[in-house]
């Protein structure tokens, strides 16, 4: 499975952040599978970087719970199961509607243009490919991007990444409803400035996936 490769001149600018973004993308798209051992020297050679920024990325993602570092055994991609995924979705349901309301309260033309652009990219991406996963993440985070509480925004991004890792496994596919229709309704509500409708759609969207995940526990 090919993974979208962040370009060195893209923001963020530092090599360490570029390596972090590429490692994160490889995990989120399933190229590096749950439980897989991470060989820093091999990845460094493949990506044309020194082992130092990779070790820094390992530590950063370990702090987010996406990587496990064990003494004498090295680093590996953290495992994730349905019960854990349900916990993450519960937290998303508690935090994302609040972040969305605060983001919409600070909305301007640039925000609305970005949300519209991200939704168009998501609607155009074929499901199941890395580009779709990247577009899905970009759309959901764009909705929250104007939230002034940066810690809340950071937590929402991390929770989204954990739940995406579960979805990559193909589990929880018994979900009711049509995610594409829900994304479209969510985009329309945000563009219309209807905070009540937007949070209602987002809550139902996340709740439908949580119900499907819980059915597998």
N, C-alpha and C positions, 0 to 999 in steps of 0.2 A: 504494500500500500504506500503510495507516494504521499509525502507530507509537504504542505505548503512551506517553503523555506523563507524565513524573514530575511530581507536584504540588509546588508551591513549599513546602508545609508538610511534605512528606515528609522523612525523614532520607535523605541529608545535608541540612542546613538552609541552607547558604549559596547565594547566587545562582550563584556560580562552579561549585559542585558540581552544582546543578540543570542548568545548561547543559551541563556535562560529561556528566551522565547522559543527557540528551536527545540530544546529539550521538552518544554511544556507541550508544544504542539505534537511531538512524537508520542507523548504519553496520552494526551487527550484524544488522539485519533486512533490509538490502539497499536501504532507501529511498535512501540515498546509496551508489551503486554503486562497486565497485573501480575506481580510476582517475579517478573524477569530480572535477572541480575544485570546491573549496569557496569559495563567495563569502560572506565574512563579513558584509558589509553586508546582503545579501539574507536570510541566515539570521537575523541580528539583528532585522530588521524583521518577518520572519515569526513569530519567537518572542517578540517584544515585549521585547527586552533591548538593552543597548548593545553595541557591538562588543568592548569590553574583555574581558568574561568569555569571549566566543567565542575571542578570540585566546589567552587563557590555556588554554582547552580544547584548542585546536589544538596548543599546545606540549606539553601533558600527553599527549595521545594520540600525538603524534609521538614522544615518549619511549618509548612502548610499541610503536612500529612500526605503528600503525594508520593514521597520517597521514604523508604526506611533505611537508615544507616545502622548496621550492626557491627560491634567490635569484632575484629578478626575475620569478618565475613563480607565486609564491604557494603555497597549500596544496592538496593533493588527497588523496583516499582512497587508501591504499596498495593496490597490486595484490597478488594472492595466487594462487599456482598449486599444482598438485597436489604437486610436489616439496617445496615449502615447507610445505604442509599436512602432508605425511608427517613432516617434521622436527618440527613442533609436536606431532603425535600421539605420536611417539616420546618426546618430553620429558614429555608427559602420562602415558604409561605408566611412566616412571621415577619421577615425583614424586607422582602422585595416590594410588596405593596406600599410600605412606608417610604422606601427609597424612591419609588416611582412618583408618589404624590409630591415629594419634596423636589424631585427633578423637574416635574411638570410646572411647579410653582415658579421655577427659575427659567422656564422655556423662553426661547427667542427664535428668530427666523433661522439662524444657523443650526440650532438644535433640531428644529422640525425638518430642515433639509437633510440633516445627517440621518435622522430616524427613517425618513422616506427612502434615502439612498440605501441604507442598510437593509431595509425590508425588501427593496427591489432585488438586491443581490441574493438575499435568502430565497426569495420566490423563484429566482432563476437557476439556483444551484440544484443539481440532481441529488436526491436523497441518498445517503449512505456513502458519499464520497467525502474526502477530507475537506474539500472546498465548502461543502454544505455545513459541516461541523463548525468550521471557522466562521462562516456567515451567520450561523445560528447564534454563536457566542457573541459576535459583533453586534447583532441586532438587539439581543437582550441587554447587553451592557450599555449600548447607546441609549436605550430607554431610561437608564438610571444615571446617565453620565453627568447631569447637572445637579445631582444631589450634593448639597454643600458639605455633608458629613462624609469626609473622605475615608474614615475608618469603616463606616457603614458600607460604602461603596466597595472598599477592598474586601470586606467579608462576603458581600454578595457575589463578587467575582470568584472568590475561592470556592464558595458553595456551588456555584454554577459549574466550575471545573470538576468538582468531585461527582456531581450528578451526571455530567456528560461522560465521564469515564464509565459509569455504570451503563449508560445507554449504548455505548460503543460495543459492549458485549452482546448486544442483541436481546438482552433480557427486558422484561416488562413491555413486550410488544402487544399485549392484549389491551392496551390503552383504548378507552372509549373516546369518541369525538375525532375531529379532524384538526391536527395541529396547524396545518397551513391556513385553514379557515380562521382559527383562533389568532394566529399571528396577524392575519389581515385585519381582523376586527380590532385587535390591540393597536395596530398602527393607525387605523382610522380614528380611533378614540383619542389617541395621543395627539394626532395632527389637528383634531377638532378642539383640543383643549378640554376635553371632558374627563376630568380626573376621576370622577365617581365611576364612570363606565370603564375607563382604562383599568382601574384597580380591580373592578369586578371581573373583567375578562382575564386579567393576569391571575387572579386568585383561582378562577375556574380552570384555567390552563394548567397551572401547577398542581392543583388538586386532582385533576384527572390523571396526571402522571403518577402522583403519589399513590392514588388508589390502585393503579396497575402494579406499582412496585410492591405495595403491601400484599397484594394477592399472591406474590411469589415468595413471601417470607415464610 
